[in-house]
Amino acid sequence: MATTKITVRNNGSVRIEGDFEIVDQEGNAFGLAGRTSVSLCRCGHSENKPFCDGSHRRVQFQSEIKAFDLPPVVAPKPASA
């Protein structure tokens, strides 16, 4: 089974590697031309959104990321009758 690895880079992009598909809001797939890795913009300054173009370096984007555990998922409350 193929896996996908997503790496959130300090002061940079989100790197996706492996078997994946990227679609827009309407479900249309981006043509990745056979790539098995891409970087997505986190800084908001890329001219090639959603893909990273290295603009985070120019704007000195700062965001240090450390992994942490999310709290458990809480089951939704049943609707009142």
SERO-4910 file (N, C-alpha, C, O; in steps of 0.05 Angstrom, whole numbers):
BEGIN
 pado doro    nc1    nc2    nc3   cac1   cac2   cac3    cc1    cc2    cc3    oc1    oc2    oc3
  Met    A     17    -24      0      0      0      0     18     25      0     36     27     16
  Ala    A     12     43    -18     27     68    -19     21     86      4     -2     86     14
  Thr    A     40    102     13     36    120     35     41    149     26     55    153      6
  Thr    A     30    167     41     34    195     36     47    207     61     38    202     83
  Lys    A     68    223     57     81    236     79     78    266     75     83    277     54
  Ile    A     68    280     96     65    309     96     83    320    117     81    313    141
  Thr    A    101    338    109    120    351    127    115    381    128    116    394    107
  Val    A    110    391    151    106    420    155    134    431    162    145    426    183
  Arg    A    145    447    143    172    457    147    173    483    162    156    501    158
  Asn    A    192    485    181    195    510    196    201    532    176    217    530    158
  Asn    A    186    554    180    190    579    164    187    574    134    198    589    118
  Gly    A    172    554    127    169    547     98    143    534     91    123    539    103
  Ser    A    145    517     72    122    504     59    113    479     73    125    470     93
  Val    A     91    467     63     82    441     70     90    422     47     81    426     24
  Arg    A    107    403     53    117    384     32    100    359     33     95    347     54
  Ile    A     90    351      9     74    326      7     90    307    -11     98    315    -33
  Glu    A     93    283     -2    109    263    -17     93    236    -17     81    229      4
  Gly    A     94    222    -39     81    196    -40     60    195    -61     62    206    -83
  Asp    A     38    181    -54     15    177    -72     -7    195    -63    -18    191    -41
  Phe    A    -13    216    -78    -33    235    -70    -45    248    -95    -35    246   -117
  Glu    A    -67    262    -90    -81    278   -111    -88    305    -97    -96    305    -74
  Ile    A    -85    327   -112    -93    353   -102   -115    363   -119   -113    364   -144
  Val    A   -138    371   -106   -161    380   -121   -169    408   -111   -163    416    -89
  Asp    A   -183    423   -129   -193    449   -121   -220    445   -107   -229    423   -103
  Gln    A   -232    467    -99   -257    466    -84   -280    451    -99   -297    439    -86
  Glu    A   -279    452   -125   -300    438   -141   -293    409   -147   -308    395   -160
  Gly    A   -270    400   -137   -261    372   -141   -245    368   -166   -239    345   -173
  Asn    A   -237    389   -180   -221    386   -204   -192    382   -196   -181    397   -180
  Ala    A   -179    361   -207   -152    355   -200   -132    373   -214   -135    380   -237
  Phe    A   -111    381   -199    -88    395   -210    -72    375   -226    -68    353   -217
  Gly    A    -62    383   -249    -44    367   -265    -16    368   -254     -3    389   -256
  Leu    A     -7    347   -242     19    347   -228     41    336   -246     64    334   -237
  Ala    A     35    329   -270     56    320   -290     73    298   -279     97    297   -284
  Gly    A     61    279   -265     76    256   -255     92    260   -230    106    242   -221
  Arg    A     90    284   -218    106    289   -194     96    271   -171     72    267   -168
  Thr    A    115    262   -155    108    247   -131    114    263   -106    112    253    -83
  Ser    A    122    289   -109    126    307    -87    121    336    -97    129    343   -119
  Val    A    108    351    -80    103    380    -85    104    394    -58    102    382    -37
  Ser    A    108    421    -59    107    437    -35     84    457    -38     81    469    -59
  Leu    A     68    460    -17     46    478    -16     53    503      1     67    501     21
  Cys    A     44    526     -9     49    551      5     35    553     32     12    546     34
  Arg    A     50    563     52     39    570     78     39    599     83     24    609    100
  Cys    A     56    614     70     60    642     76     40    660     63     36    683     72
  Gly    A     27    651     42      7    667     28     17    685      7      2    701     -5
  His    A     44    685      1     56    704    -18     64    691    -44     73    705    -62
  Ser    A     60    665    -48     68    652    -73     52    663    -96     28    668    -94
  Glu    A     65    666   -119     51    674   -144     40    649   -158     28    651   -179
  Asn    A     44    626   -146     37    600   -159     19    584   -140     21    559   -139
  Lys    A      2    598   -124    -15    584   -104    -32    563   -118    -42    567   -140
  Pro    A    -36    540   -105    -29    534    -77     -1    524    -74      7    517    -52
  Phe    A     15    524    -95     42    513    -94     62    535    -85     59    558    -90
  Cys    A     83    526    -71    104    543    -61    122    552    -84    130    535   -101
  Asp    A    130    577    -84    150    587   -103    174    598    -89    191    612   -102
  Gly    A    177    594    -63    200    604    -48    196    632    -37    215    643    -25
  Ser    A    172    644    -41    168    671    -31    171    674     -1    176    696      9
  His    A    168    652     14    171    653     43    198    664     51    201    677     72
  Arg    A    218    659     35    245    669     41    246    700     38    257    714     54
  Arg    A    234    709     16    234    738     10    219    754     31    228    776     39
  Val    A    197    743     41    181    758     61    188    751     89    176    761    108
  Gln    A    209    734     92    218    726    119    196    714    136    193    721    159
  Phe    A    181    696    124    159    682    138    171    667    162    191    653    159
  Gln    A    158    669    185    167    656    209    145    639    220    123    649    226
  Ser    A    150    613    224    130    595    236    145    570    244    150    552    227
  Glu    A    152    567    269    165    543    279    144    523    286    124    529    299
  Ile    A    148    498    277    128    477    280    140    454    296    162    445    290
  Lys    A    126    445    317    134    422    332    109    404    334     87    413    339
  Ala    A    113    378    329     91    359    330     79    358    358     93    360    378
  Phe    A     52    354    359     38    350    385     14    332    380      6    328    357
  Asp    A      3    322    402    -21    305    400    -46    322    402    -49    339    419
  Leu    A    -65    316    384    -91    329    385   -108    316    407   -103    293    414
  Pro    A   -127    330    418   -145    318    438   -162    297    424   -166    298    400
  Pro    A   -173    278    440   -191    258    428   -215    271    414   -224    293    422
  Val    A   -225    258    394   -249    267    380   -273    263    398   -276    242    410
  Val    A   -289    283    400   -313    282    417   -337    276    399   -341    289    379
  Ala    A   -352    255    407   -375    248    391   -396    271    392   -399    283    412
  Pro    A   -409    276    369   -429    297    369   -453    290    388   -460    267    391
  Lys    A   -464    311    399   -487    307    417   -512    300    400   -515    312    378
  Pro    A   -529    281    409   -553    275    394   -572    299    393   -573    315    412
  Ala    A   -586    301    371   -605    324    368   -628    321    388   -637    298    393
  Ser    A   -637    343    398   -660    343    417   -685    338    401   -689    347    379
  Ala    A   -704    323    414   -729    317    401   -750    338    407   -773    336    398
***
